[in-house]
Structure formats: C-alpha cells, structure tokens
Amino acid sequence: MTTEHDATILVVDDEESITDLVASALRFAGYEVRTEGNGFDALRAVKAALPDVIVLDVNMPEMDGFEVCRRLRRDGVTVPVIFLTARDDIADLRTGFRQGGDDYLTKPFSLEELGLRIEALLRRAGGEVASRRITVGDLVMDEDAHQVWRGDDEVSLTPTEFRLLRFLMLNHGRVMSKGQIVDYVWEYDFDGNYGIVETYVSYLRRKLSDQGGHLVQTVRGVGYVIRTPGAE
C-alpha cells in the first residue's frame, strides 16, 4: 500500500473520544498527527514544533480555542486553524475569525469534510498535498477521480463502498474491527448497527470479484483486513 502526506496536523480537543477519532482518521489518510487536550499544552506544542494545520476545539476549559488562536496570532504564528465548535451563532463565528481562524466545522461534523477542508487550507498555504492514489497489489484507488481498478478492470462503487474500501486499503495488512469501520465509514454518531458492515463487505467482494475472500479477508471474532492475495 502506498499513500503519504507531507503535512503534520495538530488536533486539540479536551474530549478524548473526539481527539482519538479525528487523529485516527487523519493518520489513516496519511498525515502525521499530534494531539493535545487543552489550550496551554497546545501553545507549548506549537512553540516546540510548528504543525502545518491546527484542528482546534473552541469549548475547552481554562483557555478556549478562540484564546489559543488569538495568542498564536499575537506571537506571529500563521499556521492555518480550523475551529471545531458546537456554537453556530454568527456572533461566535465572527469572534473566531477575528481571532485569526481560517475555517470552522460545527459539531457533529463529517470526517470526510474535515479532510477536504484540511487539504484546501494546505493548498492555500502552499503546502504539499500528496499523491492521491492508493495501491494494494492489483487494486488501485484514485481518490481525486473517485475511481477504482482491479487489474485492468474499473470497478464502480457507491460513495459508502468507496469509503469502506479506502479505509481498508489505508490499513492494508491490519485487522480492522467492525466498530472501527463504523466509526470511519458511518462516523461517530452512527447508531451502532454493526451488521451493516457485513453487508457492505459482501457488496465489495462481489464488485471486486473477490467472492472467495482472498483479498478482503474475515478474521472471525475480530473484523476485516485487506491482504495481497498469497501474502501471509
């Protein structure tokens, strides 16, 4: 499997579950990710090593995200900042932008949308956005064109099938639990119906001509993994 991003993302949120989810999704997308749980640690982390983008929660105790961003801009740090916020009042958004924010997402948010906004900020800032092709054996995914090939044959996938395959390809060789798959493909506010994973894996196998499960393998009691056919 090949995919790589030449960018580091700092994720700052006092809710550990959200931090872990966002960080995992960004790592799976190929970014280097650092995390902090409060504003003071975030400021220290930026001072120690500048990231390329900061994903910053607004509602944190002691020092909220607006104040973190204000102090960063005061100190001359121009790293793009995306606010994560439960606030949708225009006055709050105005405050965020006045403190130096570049973008915002309202909770609950789409992980896919967050990824697209990060890429847009990187392009705007002149950062590198990596090659968007992922390859596992004879399976090739072009993320920009939203196309998949198995050998010489193009495979037509629905958006959900595409996200599922992307997640498995990014984790080539690693067994992903149904819970991890649901978190990534259907996002963290999904209702927990893990049976839908089996259904979509079945769809993928049929479309990939993998009815024997040689490519998308089931690990009983654990989850699913993509392995190059013939690999141990």
N, C-alpha and C positions, 0 to 999 in steps of 0.2 A: 504494500500500500504506500502511495506517495501523496503527500499534501503538506504544505508548510506555509506559515505566515511569518514574515519578518517584523512582527509587531508584538509589543508587550502591553497587556491590559491590566490595570489596577481596578479591582472590584471592591467597593467599600459599602458595607451594609451591616447593621447590628443584628439583623435576623439571620442566624447561621444557616437556616434551611434555604433561604433565597441566595445567600452568598455561595453556598455549595452548588446549588443548581445552576446558577449563572456561570460560575467558574468552570464547572464540568462541561457545560455546553460549549463554552469558548475554547477550552482545551481540546475538545473533540473536533472543533473547527480548525485546529492547528495553531492557535495563538499560545504564546507564553502568558500565563496568568498569575498575578499575585493578589492576595486578598488581605483586607484589614477589617476590623469590626467596629471601629469608631473613628471620629474625626481627627483626634490627636495622633493616633497611630498612622492614619493616612498621610498627614502632613510630614511625619518623620520618614515614612516610606518614600514619598516623592522627593524629599531632600536627599535621601540616600541614593536613589536611582530613579531617574525620570522615566515614567512609562510613556507609551505612545497615545493612549486614551485612558481616561478615568471614568468608570461607571460608578456614580456616586448617589447613594440614598440620601434623600432630604431629611426624613424624620428620624434623626438619631439623637439620643440623649447627650447632654453636656455641650456638644458642639454639632449643630445640624449641618447638612450638606451645603446650604447657602453660605454659611460662615466659612466652611472649609474652602469653598471656591473663592470667596472674597479674599481670604488670606493668601491663597495661591497666586491670584492675580496681583495682589499688592506686592508679593515677592518677585514678580516678574515671570512666573511660570505660565506659559502659554499653551500647555498641553490641553487638547480638546476634552471637555467634560460633558457627559451625558447624565442628567439627573433621572433617578428613579423616584417617583413620588405618588402618593395616594391623593395628593391635592390636585384638583382640576380647576380651582378658582383662577380666573385670569389675573387677579392681583398677585397671587403666589407665583404664577408663571412669569409675570413681569419682573418680580423680585429676583427670581432665579437668573433670568437673562441679564438683568442689570448687575448682578454679582459676577458675571463673566461666563455663565453657562452657554454651551453651544447647542444643546438639544435636550429633550426630555422624553420620558415614557411614563405613562400613568399605569400604576398597578391596578389589577393584574395585567401583565404585558406578555407579548409574544416573544419567545426566544429568537425566533427567526427574524422578526422585525428588529430586535436589538442588534443581531448580527449584521443586518443590512445597514443600519444606521452607523455602526462602528466602521464598516467599510467605506461609507460615504464620507465620514469625518477623516479617515486616513487618506482618502484620495484628495480631499480638500486641503489637508495639511501637507500633502506631498509625500505621504508615507507609502510604503510598498504594500500592495495587495497581491498575494501570491497567486501562482497558477491555480486555476480553479478546476483542474482535472484530478480525479482520484482514480487510482488503478489498483485492482486486486486480480492477479492472474490475467485472464482474458476478459475481465469485466472492467469497463471504463465508464466513469460518470463525468460529464461536463456540467458543472454547477451553473455556469453562466448561461449556457444554451438550454439547460434543463433537459439534457439528453443522456441516454444510457445505451451502451452497446455490450453485447455478449459475443465476443469474437467479431465477425463481420456483420452481425445482425443487430439492428437497432431495436431496442425494447421500449414499448410505450407504457409509461407508468402514470398513475394518478398522483396528485400532489402528496397524499398521505403515504402511498407506496414509495415515492421518491424519498421522502424524509426518513422513512424506516430503513431503506436501503443505504442511504447516506450515513446514517448513524452506525449501522453495522460495518460498512466499509471503513469509516474513520476509526473503528475499533477492531480492525482486522486482527484475528487471532485471539481476541479477548472475548470471554463469555459475558454477554450482557443479560441481566435479569429482566423479567417482564416489567418489574417496577421501574428499572432504569429506562427501558424502552418507552414505557408510557410517559414518564417524566419528560423525555426529549421530544417524542413524536406528537403526543397529545397535550403536553405541557402540564405544569404542576397543579392546575386547578381541575384536572380531569377527574371523573367520578370513580376511578379505580377498577373499572371492569377489565381485568387482565385478559379475559377470554378473547377480546378483540385482537390482541397481539397474535394469537394462534391463527386467527382468520386471515390477517394481513400477511403473515409469513407464508401461509398457504397460497395466497394470491401471488406473492413474489416468486415463489418456487415455480409456479405454473408459467409465469411470464418469462422467467429466466431459463426455462427448460431444465429445471433442477428438481424434478419430481422425486428423485431418489434421495434428495437432501445431501448431496455430496458437496455443494457449495455453502448453502445456508443450513448449518447443522443444528440439531436439537441436542442440548445437554440436559438430560432428564433431571427434573427437580431443581434446575438452576436457571436455564434460559436458552439463548441462541447465540451462535457465533458464525461469522463468515471465515472460512478457511479455504486456501487454494486447494482445489482437488488434488489428492495424492499427498498433501502435507500431513505430517504427524500432528 
